[in-house]
């Protein structure tokens, strides 16, 4: 991820999403959520963040989940507002 290769990092994290250890599984899901967010896919990021929260059930994962939900809600409002604008004549 540090090198900017989100896809390669995601491939490695996907190997850990079924790990028996909840902490490893949760961190992998969290990292996948961040990767999806970086790629602009908030819906998939929310799905991975939800899985992370299920595994980790800690304050940080809950806050991230809530933040993604808020961002999706805000994006929905912005999209609706832009749809109402007519830029063509």
Order of alpha helices (4+ residues) and beta strands (2+ residues): alpha-alpha-alpha-alpha
